[in-house]
Amino acid sequence: MQRYRILLADDHAVVRAGISNALKELPELEIVGEVSDGRAVWAALAETRPDALLIDVVMPNFEPLLAIKRIRELYPALKILIISAHDDDIYVQGLLATGVDGYHLKDQPLSDLRLAVQQVLAGRRWISHVLLDRLLPRPGAARPPLLTLRQRELLALLQQGYDNQTIALRLGLSIKTVENHLTRLYRQLNVQSRLEAVRYAQQHAAELALAEWTASAAPGRAEPFDDHQRIRILLVDDNARYRRQLQRMVGKITPQAVIYEAETTRAALLLLDELPLQLALVDVVLGDEDGIRCTQLIKARAPRMRVVLMSAYPDREFRQRGLAAGASAFLDKKDVDVATLRQVLVDIM
């Protein structure tokens, strides 16, 4: 059996451990090194001479496009699989253009990660299926404008009649940031005003894939958790796409819920100081520190608050540490759906 040497590069130790544990099921793989910043990537490539590099390109001392191009020049036979939380179309296309062998999203199931590694090592290209749906046009169909997830979200909110201040509050952004986003959106759609943007969205809703943003607002989609119970929930995850996914699921379970978002531990704690929150859904991987530490800080500041930890790379040790930190439950992200989340809410609230 041929054995392949793998180098892991990610600035989050918890992610590296999760990937490493997931790949243990593939006996033909040998992980020959783990690094956490750009300088260490170069040194490890020269020292270990791996067959494949599994890398999250967002890390200290690493300029993604230039660095990947240079790695490709120096190691033309090296298989490069990007493993990232970023799913912005422009960002993904830029990295694919550097000649990488695959692009895998972190919030996809572990079985997909193992398949991605196997496909890349076999000489095939891998792109997570949720990206393929957007990046590849249907045969015979005109290609829609290449909008980011944030732009589609803004367009959906414009359709619902929200003004800039309301949009800013819903997205946790400043009004100036919303205005800048809208200016770029109008330019992308080749329109001059909010009214023209809404008209364009109505005419091209299917091509722009706006249904996912408006479906969660439709009444009667699922039995509510409790029509009279107004739960205040905090979503703590540095992946905006996954926060929106959680928002839609929570909205189907309990439409009366008030949902707040935070990308970092600091932002979460600031909200906790200002608001009477009851439940937090926290990703294990969170900015420069893991969600387990975030859980400890939340419980220290609000002992009665319930915390549910989630991870795309579930591991027994993480589960034990998370529960020891005060989490009420620990969920594998691939298992999180409306039914599972509803049961969790029923059990812990």
C-alpha positions in Angstrom: 0.0 0.0 0.0 1.4 3.4 -1.0 1.6 5.8 2.0 1.2 9.5 1.6 2.9 12.1 3.8 0.6 14.9 4.9 1.5 18.4 6.3 -1.3 20.2 8.3 -1.2 24.0 8.4 -3.9 25.8 10.5 -3.4 28.4 13.2 -6.0 26.8 15.5 -4.7 23.8 17.4 -8.2 22.5 18.0 -8.8 22.3 14.2 -5.5 20.6 13.5 -6.4 18.0 16.2 -9.8 17.5 14.7 -8.4 17.0 11.2 -5.7 14.7 12.4 -8.2 12.6 14.3 -10.5 12.4 11.2 -7.6 11.3 9.0 -6.6 8.5 11.3 -9.3 6.4 9.7 -7.2 6.4 6.5 -4.3 4.0 7.1 -2.5 5.1 3.9 -1.9 8.6 5.3 0.9 9.7 7.6 0.8 13.2 9.2 4.4 14.3 9.2 4.0 17.8 10.6 1.6 20.4 12.0 2.3 24.1 11.8 0.4 27.2 12.8 1.9 30.2 10.9 3.3 31.1 7.5 6.9 31.0 8.4 6.6 27.5 9.8 4.9 26.4 6.6 8.0 27.1 4.5 10.3 25.4 7.0 8.1 22.3 7.3 7.7 22.0 3.5 11.5 22.0 3.1 12.1 19.6 6.0 9.3 17.1 5.5 8.8 17.1 1.7 5.1 16.0 2.1 3.0 14.6 -0.7 0.1 16.9 0.3 -0.4 20.2 2.1 -3.8 20.6 3.9 -3.9 24.3 4.7 -6.1 27.1 6.0 -4.5 30.0 4.3 -5.8 32.6 6.8 -3.0 32.5 9.3 -0.3 34.8 10.6 2.7 35.7 8.3 1.0 34.2 5.3 -0.3 36.1 2.2 -2.7 33.6 0.6 -2.5 34.2 -3.1 1.2 35.1 -3.4 2.3 32.3 -1.0 0.2 29.6 -2.7 1.5 30.6 -6.1 5.1 30.4 -4.8 4.5 27.0 -3.1 3.1 25.8 -6.4 6.2 27.0 -8.3 8.7 25.4 -5.8 6.8 22.2 -5.3 4.9 21.4 -8.5 4.1 17.8 -7.6 2.7 18.8 -4.2 -1.1 18.3 -3.7 -2.6 21.4 -2.1 -6.0 21.2 -0.4 -7.4 24.4 1.1 -9.5 23.8 4.2 -11.3 27.1 5.0 -14.3 28.7 6.6 -14.4 31.3 3.9 -17.0 30.7 1.1 -17.0 34.1 -0.6 -17.2 33.4 -4.3 -14.5 35.9 -5.3 -12.1 34.6 -2.5 -12.6 31.0 -3.5 -12.1 31.7 -7.2 -8.9 33.6 -6.5 -7.4 30.7 -4.7 -8.6 28.1 -7.2 -6.9 30.2 -9.9 -3.5 29.7 -8.1 -3.6 26.0 -9.1 -4.6 24.4 -5.8 -6.0 20.9 -6.1 -9.0 21.4 -3.9 -11.1 23.7 -1.7 -13.0 22.2 1.2 -15.3 24.1 3.6 -14.7 23.5 7.3 -18.4 23.2 8.2 -18.8 20.1 5.9 -19.0 16.6 7.4 -15.8 14.7 8.3 -16.6 12.0 5.8 -16.4 14.7 3.1 -13.0 15.8 4.4 -11.7 12.3 4.1 -13.1 12.0 0.6 -11.6 15.3 -0.3 -8.1 14.2 0.8 -8.5 10.9 -1.1 -9.7 12.6 -4.3 -6.9 15.1 -4.3 -4.2 12.4 -3.7 -5.7 10.4 -6.6 -5.0 13.4 -8.9 -8.6 14.7 -9.0 -9.8 18.2 -8.1 -12.1 18.7 -5.2 -14.5 21.5 -4.5 -17.1 21.3 -1.7 -20.5 20.7 -3.3 -22.1 23.8 -1.8 -19.5 25.9 -3.7 -20.1 24.0 -6.9 -23.7 25.0 -6.9 -22.7 28.6 -7.1 -19.4 28.5 -9.1 -20.6 26.3 -12.0 -23.5 27.7 -14.2 -26.2 25.3 -15.3 -25.9 24.2 -18.9 -27.6 26.6 -21.2 -28.3 29.1 -18.4 -27.1 32.7 -18.3 -24.6 33.2 -15.5 -26.0 35.4 -12.7 -24.0 38.2 -11.2 -21.3 36.8 -8.9 -22.6 38.0 -5.5 -21.2 37.2 -2.1 -23.3 35.7 0.6 -23.3 39.1 2.4 -24.6 40.8 -0.8 -27.4 38.2 -1.3 -28.3 38.7 2.4 -28.5 42.5 1.9 -30.5 42.1 -1.2 -33.0 39.9 0.6 -33.3 42.4 3.4 -33.9 45.2 0.9 -36.7 43.2 -0.6 -38.3 43.0 2.8 -38.3 46.8 3.0 -35.8 47.3 5.8 -34.0 50.7 5.9 -30.2 51.0 6.5 -30.4 51.4 10.2 -32.6 48.3 10.6 -30.3 46.3 8.4 -27.3 47.4 10.4 -29.0 46.3 13.6 -29.9 42.9 12.2 -26.4 42.2 10.9 -24.5 43.7 13.7 -22.8 46.2 11.4 -22.4 50.0 11.5 -24.6 52.0 9.2 -21.5 53.2 7.3 -20.5 49.6 6.6 -24.0 48.8 5.4 -23.8 51.8 3.0 -20.5 50.7 1.7 -21.8 47.2 1.1 -24.8 48.6 -0.7 -22.7 50.8 -2.9 -20.7 47.7 -4.0 -23.9 45.7 -4.5 -25.5 48.4 -6.7 -22.3 48.5 -8.8 -22.3 44.7 -9.1 -26.0 44.7 -10.3 -25.4 47.7 -12.5 -28.3 49.6 -10.8 -28.4 53.1 -9.4 -30.8 52.9 -6.4 -32.4 50.8 -3.8 -35.6 50.6 -5.8 -33.8 49.4 -8.9 -32.0 46.8 -6.8 -35.3 45.4 -5.4 -36.8 45.3 -8.9 -33.7 43.5 -10.2 -34.0 41.0 -7.3 -37.7 40.3 -8.0 -36.9 39.7 -11.6 -33.9 37.4 -11.0 -34.7 35.8 -7.6 -34.1 32.2 -8.8 -30.7 33.0 -10.5 -29.5 35.0 -7.5 -30.5 32.1 -5.1 -32.4 34.5 -2.8 -35.0 31.9 -1.7 -32.8 30.7 1.2 -32.8 34.2 2.7 -36.5 34.7 2.6 -37.8 31.2 3.3 -37.0 31.5 7.0 -39.3 34.5 7.3 -42.3 32.6 6.0 -44.9 31.7 8.6 -46.2 28.3 9.3 -43.1 26.4 8.1 -42.7 24.5 11.4 -44.4 24.1 14.7 -43.1 26.8 17.1 -41.2 26.0 20.2 -43.6 28.2 22.2 -45.6 31.0 20.8 -45.3 33.0 24.1 -41.7 32.2 25.0 -39.3 34.9 23.9 -35.9 33.3 24.2 -32.8 35.4 23.8 -30.1 33.4 22.0 -26.5 34.3 21.2 -24.8 32.7 18.2 -21.0 32.8 18.6 -19.3 31.7 15.4 -16.6 33.3 13.2 -18.3 31.9 10.1 -21.1 34.3 9.0 -22.5 31.7 6.7 -23.0 29.2 9.5 -24.5 31.9 11.8 -27.1 32.6 9.1 -27.8 28.8 8.8 -28.4 28.6 12.6 -30.6 31.7 12.5 -32.9 30.1 10.0 -33.1 26.8 12.0 -33.8 28.6 15.3 -36.4 30.8 13.5 -38.3 27.7 12.4 -38.2 26.3 15.9 -39.1 29.4 17.9 -40.1 32.4 15.7 -40.4 34.5 18.8 -36.7 34.1 19.6 -34.5 37.2 19.7 -31.2 36.3 18.1 -27.8 38.1 18.6 -24.6 37.3 16.8 -20.9 37.5 17.8 -17.8 36.6 15.8 -15.4 36.7 18.8 -15.3 36.0 22.5 -14.9 39.6 23.3 -18.0 40.5 21.2 -19.9 37.8 23.0 -19.0 39.0 26.4 -19.9 42.6 25.5 -23.3 41.5 24.5 -23.6 39.4 27.7 -22.9 42.6 29.8 -25.7 44.5 28.0 -28.4 41.9 27.4 -30.4 39.3 29.4 -29.4 36.3 27.3 -30.5 32.8 28.1 -28.7 30.5 25.7 -25.5 30.6 23.7 -24.6 28.4 20.7 -20.8 28.5 20.5 -18.4 27.1 17.9 -15.4 25.3 19.3 -13.1 27.2 16.9 -13.5 30.9 17.5 -11.0 33.5 16.4 -7.7 33.4 18.3 -9.1 31.3 21.1 -11.3 28.2 21.1 -14.9 28.2 22.1 -14.2 26.1 25.2 -12.4 29.1 26.7 -15.3 31.3 25.5 -17.7 28.9 27.4 -15.7 29.2 30.6 -15.8 33.0 30.4 -19.5 33.1 29.7 -20.3 30.8 32.6 -18.1 32.8 34.9 -20.0 35.9 34.0 -23.5 34.4 33.8 -23.5 31.1 35.7 -27.2 30.4 34.9 -26.9 30.9 31.2 -27.0 27.7 29.1 -24.2 27.1 26.5 -24.2 24.6 23.7 -20.9 23.9 22.1 -20.6 22.8 18.4 -17.7 21.5 16.4 -17.1 20.5 12.8 -14.3 18.3 14.1 -15.9 16.5 17.1 -13.5 14.7 19.4 -14.0 12.9 22.7 -11.4 15.1 24.4 -13.1 18.3 23.2 -16.4 17.0 24.4 -15.1 16.3 27.8 -13.3 19.6 28.1 -16.4 21.5 26.9 -18.7 19.8 29.4 -16.2 20.4 32.1 -16.1 24.1 31.1 -19.9 24.3 31.8 -21.5 23.5 28.4 -24.9 21.9 28.7 -24.4 20.0 25.4 -21.9 19.3 22.7 -23.0 18.8 19.1 -21.4 17.6 16.0 -22.1 20.3 13.3 -23.0 17.8 10.7 -25.8 16.5 13.0 -27.3 19.9 13.7 -30.7 20.2 12.0 -34.0 21.6 13.0 -35.1 18.5 14.7 -31.9 18.0 16.7 -31.7 21.7 17.7 -35.4 21.7 18.8 -34.7 18.7 21.0 -31.7 20.4 22.5 -33.7 23.5 23.3 -36.5 21.5 24.8 -34.0 19.5 27.0 -32.0 22.4 28.3 -34.3 25.4 28.5 
